[in-house]
Amino acid sequence: MNLKDEYNKAFVDDLALKLSAKASFFDKKSFVKSIINDKWEQRELKDRVKCISHQINKHLQLTYKDQIKILSEVALHYKGLPAFVFPDFVEQFGLNDFTTSINAMEIFTQQSTAEFAIRPFIEKHPDKSMKQMILWSKSKNHHLRRLSSEGCRPRLPWASPLREFINDPSPCLPILENLKNDDSEYVRKSVANHLNDISKDHPEIVLNFGNNWHGKSSNTNWIVKHALRTLLKKGDKKALAIFGLNDANELEVENLKLSHKEIKIGDFLFFNFDVVNQSIKERATRLEYKVDYVKASGIRSSKVFQISEFTIKANSYKTFKRKQWFKQLSTRVHYPGIHKITLIINGEEKSSIELELKP
């Protein structure tokens, strides 16, 4: 089932029933008819959510404050994606009533998430909004703590970027500092993703956090590892150094072989190789491989895949075998041509081999 199908006629009927129970004048039939019509099947997820929000506003003919009183009670009957319509209502209609909207988001984010709804408020009321985010970062409720980080992520997926924070993320940093040792993985994941966003524009800021936080606790270690994932995949030596993985000297790849030099689009192959430690010391090792894919234009575009991190004994080797698919995906379309697989140790390319992908 597609995500958008969670918003279906049964959901709209149920929502209409619950809204009419709180407001006797609410026209259930008109509400359902205005949403479930010949345009409904063509609407995607966000469009369905916005359509429902607008029809709630149209049919619940009260002041915004009174609408929110009713929605705050109705929202308690929903969880997860179906509850997303309530913070969306705040996003669409609450920008001019900051206090009512903030209080509503505190309720709604606990049923779903207000990470998208808060962003227009940050843009319109930056000082007040960020003061509120700081308060949320100190909340006893992990949903509110998570919102304080997730809501101001510079490059939140599915949302418009917060360009001010892309240029200067400093207003967000105290929030992340407050959450660095949070006991909720839900919150820590948001902090790591937030820092990963920042690393794409200000790597030195995130490297500084990494150096300061790593080794302090298991929670901060987890955040640092996930926050630096983009820099680690780029082979950034400063990021690798935080984990003692920046030295690739005397670590080599040998005996790299393919099961097939030619395969068809849709098929897979295996590649085998040895990682050799030629030094007299045990070595910490981060092993990755990069595939250079042929694009429609004929140029190559690469993607890095992590294999593992491990310790290899002095003057020893480890043998690896990996499977690589070349089937068509919605996220990656394959084209015929010469592709290349490159093995990477501690951020340095060590050995490559080419194959031909045929139609």
Secondary structure per residue as TSV (DSSP state, phi and psi in degrees):
chain	resnum	aa	ss	phi	psi
A	1	M	-	360.0	133.4
A	2	N	-	-69.3	150.5
A	3	L	G	-56.3	-38.4
A	4	K	G	-62.8	-23.0
A	5	D	G	-75.4	-6.9
A	6	E	G	-67.4	-23.2
A	7	Y	S	-95.8	91.7
A	8	N	S	-128.2	-175.7
A	9	K	H	-62.2	-37.6
A	10	A	H	-62.0	-40.3
A	11	F	H	-65.3	-46.0
A	12	V	H	-63.8	-41.0
A	13	D	H	-61.0	-44.4
A	14	D	H	-66.5	-41.4
A	15	L	H	-63.5	-42.1
A	16	A	H	-60.1	-41.9
A	17	L	H	-62.5	-44.4
A	18	K	H	-71.1	-35.6
A	19	L	H	-68.6	-39.8
A	20	S	H	-68.5	-26.5
A	21	A	H	-69.1	-24.0
A	22	K	H	-96.9	-19.9
A	23	A	-	-140.6	104.9
A	24	S	T	-62.3	-25.2
A	25	F	T	-79.9	-9.3
A	26	F	-	-65.7	125.2
A	27	D	-	-89.0	97.2
A	28	K	H	-61.7	-46.4
A	29	K	H	-63.2	-44.5
A	30	S	H	-63.9	-40.5
A	31	F	H	-60.8	-49.8
A	32	V	H	-64.0	-43.3
A	33	K	H	-64.4	-33.4
A	34	S	H	-72.0	-17.4
A	35	I	H	-104.8	-53.1
A	36	I	S	-87.0	91.1
A	37	N	S	-139.2	-166.8
A	38	D	T	-69.1	-10.3
A	39	K	T	-92.3	-13.2
A	40	W	G	-61.5	-46.0
A	41	E	G	-63.4	-28.0
A	42	Q	G	-81.9	-14.0
A	43	R	-	-74.8	134.9
A	44	E	-	-86.4	-179.3
A	45	L	H	-54.6	-57.0
A	46	K	H	-64.4	-35.2
A	47	D	H	-66.1	-37.4
A	48	R	H	-65.9	-42.7
A	49	V	H	-60.8	-47.1
A	50	K	H	-66.6	-36.9
A	51	C	H	-60.3	-46.0
A	52	I	H	-64.6	-43.0
A	53	S	H	-57.4	-46.0
A	54	H	H	-66.3	-36.5
A	55	Q	H	-74.8	-29.5
A	56	I	H	-60.8	-48.0
A	57	N	H	-61.0	-40.4
A	58	K	H	-69.7	-38.4
A	59	H	H	-91.7	-20.7
A	60	L	S	-98.8	77.2
A	61	Q	-	-79.3	77.7
A	62	L	S	-137.1	175.1
A	63	T	-	-66.5	161.0
A	64	Y	H	-58.7	-42.6
A	65	K	H	-58.9	-43.9
A	66	D	H	-71.2	-34.2
A	67	Q	H	-60.7	-44.6
A	68	I	H	-65.6	-36.0
A	69	K	H	-58.1	-43.9
A	70	I	H	-69.8	-46.4
A	71	L	H	-64.9	-31.2
A	72	S	H	-65.2	-31.0
A	73	E	H	-80.8	-42.3
A	74	V	H	-66.7	-37.8
A	75	A	G	-59.7	-25.9
A	76	L	G	-66.2	-12.4
A	77	H	G	-88.7	-3.0
A	78	Y	-	-127.0	151.6
A	79	K	-	-137.1	155.3
A	80	G	S	67.9	-143.1
A	81	L	G	-59.5	-43.0
A	82	P	G	-58.8	-25.9
A	83	A	G	-82.2	-2.7
A	84	F	G	-65.7	-22.6
A	85	V	H	-63.2	-26.9
A	86	F	H	-75.1	-48.9
A	87	P	H	-63.8	-30.1
A	88	D	H	-63.1	-37.7
A	89	F	H	-59.4	-42.7
A	90	V	H	-62.4	-43.4
A	91	E	H	-60.9	-39.1
A	92	Q	H	-78.8	-34.8
A	93	F	H	-124.6	-0.8
A	94	G	-	-109.0	5.9
A	95	L	T	-61.0	-25.8
A	96	N	T	-93.8	3.6
A	97	D	-	-131.6	81.2
A	98	F	H	-60.0	-49.7
A	99	T	H	-63.5	-48.4
A	100	T	H	-59.5	-41.5
A	101	S	H	-68.9	-41.5
A	102	I	H	-62.6	-44.0
A	103	N	H	-62.5	-37.8
A	104	A	H	-66.9	-42.4
A	105	M	H	-63.5	-32.8
A	106	E	H	-60.6	-35.4
A	107	I	H	-77.5	-49.9
A	108	F	H	-67.9	-33.8
A	109	T	T	-67.5	-21.9
A	110	Q	T	-78.1	-17.4
A	111	Q	T	-95.5	-27.2
A	112	S	S	-147.6	-105.2
A	113	T	-	-163.2	140.1
A	114	A	-	-106.7	21.0
A	115	E	T	-63.7	-29.0
A	116	F	T	-84.9	-37.8
A	117	A	T	-64.3	-33.7
A	118	I	H	-73.0	-21.1
A	119	R	H	-66.4	-42.0
A	120	P	H	-62.3	-29.8
A	121	F	H	-70.2	-38.5
A	122	I	H	-61.5	-38.9
A	123	E	H	-72.7	-38.5
A	124	K	H	-85.9	-35.9
A	125	H	S	-126.3	65.0
A	126	P	H	-60.0	-45.0
A	127	D	H	-67.2	-49.1
A	128	K	H	-63.5	-40.7
A	129	S	H	-65.3	-44.3
A	130	M	H	-71.4	-30.1
A	131	K	H	-63.1	-39.6
A	132	Q	H	-66.5	-39.4
A	133	M	H	-62.8	-38.4
A	134	I	H	-61.4	-43.9
A	135	L	H	-61.6	-43.8
A	136	W	H	-62.7	-33.9
A	137	S	H	-65.2	-16.0
A	138	K	T	-105.5	6.9
A	139	S	-	-68.9	154.0
A	140	K	S	-76.0	-16.5
A	141	N	-	-91.7	122.1
A	142	H	H	-68.1	-25.2
A	143	H	H	-65.2	-40.4
A	144	L	H	-72.7	-37.1
A	145	R	H	-63.0	-43.4
A	146	R	H	-64.0	-40.9
A	147	L	H	-59.4	-36.4
A	148	S	H	-62.3	-32.0
A	149	S	H	-88.3	-49.1
A	150	E	H	-67.0	-37.1
A	151	G	T	-65.6	-27.8
A	152	C	T	-108.7	17.5
A	153	R	-	-58.7	131.7
A	154	P	T	-60.9	-36.8
A	155	R	T	-125.7	52.2
A	156	L	-	-62.1	124.9
A	157	P	T	-57.2	145.8
A	158	W	T	71.1	4.7
A	159	A	S	-126.4	158.9
A	160	S	-	-67.9	139.9
A	161	P	-	-66.6	147.7
A	162	L	-	-90.2	93.4
A	163	R	H	-65.3	-31.3
A	164	E	H	-61.2	-39.5
A	165	F	H	-81.1	-23.1
A	166	I	H	-65.1	-42.3
A	167	N	H	-72.7	-39.5
A	168	D	-	-147.0	97.2
A	169	P	-	-81.0	4.7
A	170	S	G	-56.5	-33.9
A	171	P	G	-62.7	-22.7
A	172	C	G	-86.3	-21.4
A	173	L	H	-63.1	-39.2
A	174	P	H	-60.9	-32.2
A	175	I	H	-64.3	-46.8
A	176	L	H	-64.5	-36.9
A	177	E	H	-62.5	-41.1
A	178	N	H	-63.8	-28.0
A	179	L	H	-102.4	4.3
A	180	K	T	-63.3	-25.4
A	181	N	T	-119.4	30.7
A	182	D	-	-62.3	141.6
A	183	D	S	-82.9	-2.0
A	184	S	-	-100.8	123.3
A	185	E	H	-63.7	-32.2
A	186	Y	H	-56.0	-42.7
A	187	V	H	-75.2	-45.7
A	188	R	H	-60.3	-37.5
A	189	K	H	-61.8	-40.1
A	190	S	H	-64.4	-42.8
A	191	V	H	-60.5	-44.3
A	192	A	H	-63.4	-43.1
A	193	N	H	-66.1	-37.3
A	194	H	H	-62.2	-48.0
A	195	L	H	-64.3	-36.4
A	196	N	H	-63.1	-39.3
A	197	D	H	-56.5	-49.2
A	198	I	H	-63.1	-34.8
A	199	S	H	-61.9	-22.6
A	200	K	T	-73.3	-20.3
A	201	D	T	-119.6	-28.6
A	202	H	-	-136.2	68.8
A	203	P	H	-58.1	-33.3
A	204	E	H	-64.7	-34.2
A	205	I	H	-62.4	-45.1
A	206	V	H	-72.7	-36.1
A	207	L	H	-62.1	-37.1
A	208	N	H	-64.8	-43.4
A	209	F	H	-59.7	-44.6
A	210	G	H	-59.0	-46.2
A	211	N	H	-64.6	-36.3
A	212	N	H	-76.9	-33.7
A	213	W	H	-92.9	-31.7
A	214	H	T	-65.6	133.8
A	215	G	T	90.9	-4.9
A	216	K	S	-81.5	-37.8
A	217	S	-	-164.3	167.5
A	218	S	H	-64.6	-33.1
A	219	N	H	-66.8	-46.6
A	220	T	H	-68.8	-34.8
A	221	N	H	-60.4	-42.4
A	222	W	H	-62.7	-45.4
A	223	I	H	-61.5	-47.3
A	224	V	H	-60.3	-43.6
A	225	K	H	-61.8	-42.9
A	226	H	H	-77.4	-30.9
A	227	A	H	-68.2	-30.3
A	228	L	T	-95.4	10.7
A	229	R	H	-61.0	-37.3
A	230	T	H	-67.9	-43.2
A	231	L	H	-66.7	-37.2
A	232	L	H	-63.9	-41.8
A	233	K	H	-66.4	-27.1
A	234	K	T	-79.6	-6.0
A	235	G	T	75.0	26.9
A	236	D	-	-63.8	118.9
A	237	K	H	-66.3	-33.0
A	238	K	H	-68.8	-38.3
A	239	A	H	-67.7	-44.4
A	240	L	H	-62.1	-35.6
A	241	A	H	-63.6	-30.4
A	242	I	H	-58.6	-30.8
A	243	F	T	-106.2	11.2
A	244	G	T	68.6	31.7
A	245	L	-	-119.0	23.3
A	246	N	-	-94.0	-5.9
A	247	D	-	-107.0	117.5
A	248	A	-	-109.7	4.4
A	249	N	T	-62.4	137.4
A	250	E	T	66.0	12.9
A	251	L	E	-110.2	120.1
A	252	E	E	-131.7	161.7
A	253	V	E	-109.9	129.2
A	254	E	E	-129.6	158.6
A	255	N	E	60.4	37.5
A	256	L	E	-72.1	119.4
A	257	K	E	-137.9	148.4
A	258	L	E	-103.5	147.1
A	259	S	S	-70.5	-29.1
A	260	H	-	-143.5	138.2
A	261	K	S	-86.4	-18.7
A	262	E	E	-134.4	132.8
A	263	I	E	-142.3	164.5
A	264	K	E	-94.8	153.3
A	265	I	T	-55.8	130.7
A	266	G	T	104.7	-17.4
A	267	D	-	-94.8	179.8
A	268	F	E	-132.9	165.1
A	269	L	E	-139.8	167.5
A	270	F	E	-110.7	148.4
A	271	F	E	-132.0	139.0
A	272	N	E	-116.7	150.7
A	273	F	E	-167.4	165.2
A	274	D	E	-114.7	139.1
A	275	V	E	-100.2	123.0
A	276	V	E	-115.8	126.7
A	277	N	E	-97.0	107.4
A	278	Q	-	-90.9	0.9
A	279	S	S	-92.3	172.2
A	280	I	S	-94.1	10.2
A	281	K	S	-122.9	151.1
A	282	E	-	-63.5	141.3
A	283	R	E	-128.8	136.1
A	284	A	E	-78.3	133.7
A	285	T	E	-135.9	131.2
A	286	R	E	-111.3	120.1
A	287	L	E	-113.4	126.8
A	288	E	E	-137.7	167.2
A	289	Y	E	-138.6	152.2
A	290	K	E	-119.1	134.3
A	291	V	E	-109.8	124.1
A	292	D	E	-92.2	105.9
A	293	Y	E	-90.4	145.1
A	294	V	E	-82.5	130.2
A	295	K	-	-92.9	174.7
A	296	A	T	-59.6	-31.7
A	297	S	T	-76.5	-11.9
A	298	G	S	98.3	-16.2
A	299	I	-	-79.2	164.8
A	300	R	E	-99.9	145.3
A	301	S	E	-130.6	130.4
A	302	S	E	-103.1	152.5
A	303	K	E	-136.5	134.8
A	304	V	E	-100.9	134.4
A	305	F	E	-119.6	131.7
A	306	Q	E	-83.3	138.2
A	307	I	E	-95.8	-59.3
A	308	S	E	-172.6	169.8
A	309	E	E	-119.1	137.0
A	310	F	E	-159.3	170.7
A	311	T	E	-108.4	133.5
A	312	I	E	-117.4	132.2
A	313	K	-	-67.4	160.4
A	314	A	T	-59.7	140.5
A	315	N	T	49.2	49.2
A	316	S	E	-141.1	177.2
A	317	Y	E	-144.4	159.3
A	318	K	E	-128.3	138.8
A	319	T	E	-101.0	137.5
A	320	F	E	-128.0	149.9
A	321	K	E	-136.4	125.5
A	322	R	E	-125.1	151.3
A	323	K	E	-109.4	133.0
A	324	Q	E	-126.4	117.7
A	325	W	E	-85.5	149.4
A	326	F	-	-128.6	41.4
A	327	K	-	-86.0	152.1
A	328	Q	-	-70.9	133.8
A	329	L	-	-128.3	160.2
A	330	S	S	-65.3	-27.4
A	331	T	S	-93.1	-11.1
A	332	R	-	-151.0	117.9
A	333	V	-	-100.3	129.7
A	334	H	-	-94.9	147.5
A	335	Y	-	-131.0	149.2
A	336	P	S	-66.8	152.6
A	337	G	E	145.0	-176.6
A	338	I	E	-84.7	118.4
A	339	H	E	-105.2	161.3
A	340	K	E	-135.3	138.5
A	341	I	E	-112.4	127.9
A	342	T	E	-124.1	130.4
A	343	L	E	-89.3	136.8
A	344	I	E	-123.9	128.7
A	345	I	E	-121.0	124.9
A	346	N	T	47.7	44.5
A	347	G	T	83.8	-1.4
A	348	E	E	-114.5	134.4
A	349	E	E	-71.5	131.6
A	350	K	E	-116.4	-39.3
A	351	S	E	-156.8	143.6
A	352	S	E	-133.2	158.4
A	353	I	E	-151.0	145.5
A	354	E	E	-108.1	155.0
A	355	L	E	-142.6	160.2
A	356	E	E	-110.7	126.6
A	357	L	E	-99.5	124.2
A	358	K	E	-109.8	155.7
A	359	P	-	-64.1	360.0
